[in-house]
Amino acid sequence: MKIRVALVSALLAVSGCTTLSGKGPTVAPTLAATPPASGGKVTTTIISAMGGGLIGGSIGAGLSDAEKRSALEAEYKALEYTTSGQKVTWKGAQASRYGEVVPAQPYRVGSQDCRQYTQTVFNGGAGVTARGTACRNADGSWTPLT
């Protein structure tokens, strides 16, 4: 039994996953202390792989390109580095435009780590929320499921 526990622990460490709770075989991507950065921003390649994320849909209407990028970076940071239920916020060029991304508990589909998440955009006080699911690719990027 001790060998089985040690083997499972070793496999989880090697695969980059960690058990989050005693409620079953739920696994999560390894959460790094800081995101990969290029000038303080998430790299363009990783952002490009997200294909617009949730902000590329109707909730992003009326936002500038810079605001959409900030929102998309928040989506990536929430998916890759943030624990379940914790908000990642972003701010727009105008004080009345901002948003937050909240990831849910990670889970595994085949060999991929996936997460559901929400993106809420506030534009002049009113908030609009979209929900989505994304799965992590081998290169560290996330692909939203359609």
N, C-alpha and C positions, 0 to 999 in steps of 0.2 A: 504494500500500500504506500509506504514512504517513497519507494522508487517511482511509482506512478505519479504521485504528487510532484516530485522533483522533476520528472520528465515533462509533465504538463507545464510547470512553471518555466522550465527552460525553453520549451516551444513557444510559449507566449512571449517571452523576452526576445527571442530571435525573430519572431514574426512582427514585432512592433506593436503588439496588442497587449492590453491589460484587462483583467476582469474588473468590472466596476462595482458589482454587488453580489450578494449571495443568492440572488433571485434567479439564477440560471446561467446559461452560457453566453450572456451578453458581453460583447467585447467593444473596445473603443480604439480609435487611432491613438498612437502615442502623442501626448500633449507636450510640445516643446515649450521652453521658457520664453523664447522670442521667435517671431515669424521670420522667414527668409526675407531679407530686405534689399532694396536697391534705392538708396537715397531716402530711407525711411518708409518706403512704400513696398507693398507686396509686388513681386516681380511681374512684369507684363505677360510673360509666358503662362504663368499660373492663372492670372486673371483672364487671359484670352481663352484658356481651356474651359472656363466656366460658361462660355457662350451666352453671356448676358445675365445669367442667374435669374432670380425672381425680379430684380429691378429692371430687367429688359422687357418685362411685361407691362401691363397697363398701370401698375403702381408707380412706374418710373416716368410716366407721361408728365411733361411740364418741368422736369429736372434738367439741368445743364449736363453736358458731357462730363464735366469735372465732378458734379454731384453724383451722377450715376457710377462713376469710377469709385468714389468714396464709399458708396453703398455696396458695390460689388466687392471691394476690399474687405468691408465689414462682414459680408457673407462668408468669404473665404476664411477670415480669422475666426469667425464663430464656428465654422465647420471643423477646422483643423486644430484650433488651440483652446477652445473654450469648453468648460464643463457644461453639462446639461442644465438648462434653465437660466444660465447667466447671460446677460445682455452684452452685446457689442454695439456701441453707438457710433454714429457718424454725423457730421455737421455739414450743411450746405453753405453756399456762398452768402445766402441770406439767413438771418437768425431764425426766421419762421420756417425754414426747410431743414429738416433733420430726420434721423431715423434710428431704428434699432433692429438688430437681428438676434434671435434667440434660438439656439439649437436644442434639439431634444436628445434623448438617450441614444447613443450609437448602437447599431446592430450590424450583424454580418449577413450578407447574401452571397452564398458561394464563398469565394475568396476575397470579396470586397467588403470594406467597411462602409456603411451607409448611415445617413442621419436625416431625419426630418427637421425642418426649421421654418421659422416665420421671419418675414421682413415687414416691418411697419414703417411707413413713410408718413411724416407729419408735414403738412404744407399749410401754413396759416392756422395751426391749431387742430385741424381735423386729421385724424389718423386713418390710413387705409392699410389693411394687412393682407399679405399673400402668404400662402403656405406652399412648401415644396419639399422635395427629397433629393438628395445628391449622394453619389457614391464616389469614394476615393479611388483614384487610379494609382498604378504602381509608381508613377513619377511624382506623386504628391499633389497633383491637381485634383479637382473635384468636378464631376460631370453631373449636372442636374438631370433628373429623370423627367421625361415629358409624358 
